[in-house]
Amino acid sequence: MLEKLFGSKTAEIVLMYLFVFQEGYPTEISRIFSIPLNMIQKQLFKFEEGGMLVSRLRGKVRIYQWNPRYPFLNEVKKLLERNFEYLPEFIKEKYYRQRTRPRRRDKK
């Protein structure tokens, strides 16, 4: 829904992912949404250059998260929150409710 506002579908996907999970790395976002890695990396770099995101290295992986000093952070998050409310439930289940821990060994 915010594709036109942010300039591309990739930008919307990256921001929505970070809104839900608070941090992420390019390979993970690329894998979940089946988007080429370089498109995700370019978008994250643009947002970092604009001051909306910050990154840090965790081992060899660059992790991106919101920049708490960004002056419009609350407004951007409110917009993304509103967008999340209007997403169909099957999209929320497919992309934004990922398991973060393994299943029990004996569970099917």
N, C-alpha and C positions, 0 to 999 in steps of 0.2 A: 503494500500500500504506500510506503514511503519512498518508493523507487524514484519517482520524479523529483521529490524534494532533495534527496541525497545524491542524485545524479546517476546512480546505477543500481541494479539489483544486488550486485556484489557488496556495495556499500551498506545497503539495508541489511543484508544477511550478516555481515561482520558486526555491525552495531547491535543487531538483535541478539546475536550469540553472546557478545560481551555483556549486554544488559542482563541476560538470564544467568550466565555463569560467572560474571565479574572479571574473569581473565581467561586467556586462551592462547594457543600458539597456532601459527598458520597451517601446519600439516593436519592438525586435528580438525580445524574448521573446514579445510579442503576435503578431507575424507568424509566428514558427516554430510556435507552438502553436495558432494561430487562436482566441485568447481576446480578448475586448474589452480595449482598452488601459486603460480606467479601472479594470478589475478588477485588472490587473497593477500599476498605479500605486498603488492603495489597499493592496495587499498589501506592496509594497516600502516604502511609507510606514509601515505598521504595524511591519515588521521594523526599520526605521530608528529609529522611536520607541522600540522595545523595546531598542535597543542592539546588536542582532545584526548589522546592516548599517550601513555608512557610505556617503555619496555625495559626489561632487564634480562640478563642471561641467567638461566638455571642450568648449570652444566653447559651443554652445547646448544640448548634450546632457548630461543628468544620468546619470552612470555610477554604478552601485551595486556594492559589493564587500563582502567579509566585514570585520567590525570585529575587528582582531587583539586588542583589549582586552576583548572579550566573554568573561566568565568560563567559559561553557559551550561555547565554540567547538569545542574538540576533540571533545567528546561529541556535539555536533550533527553534525559532519563524519563521525564514525565511524558514526552512525546512517544518514546519507545514503549513505555508502560501502557499507554493508551492503544498503541498499535498491537501490542501483545494481547490485550483484552479482546480484540476483534479477529484474531487469528482463529481459523477453524480448529476444532479440537484434535482432528487427526494430524494436523501439521505440528501442533504442540507436542503430541505424543511421539511423532516421528523424529523431530529434530531437537526439541528442547527438554525432553525428559529422559536423559541418558542415564543408564546405570553407572554408578560411580564405584561400586564394589562388586566383587564376584558373587555368583550364586553359590548356594550350599552345594557341596559335592554330590549328595544323593538326590537333589531336586531335579526334576525333569525340565 
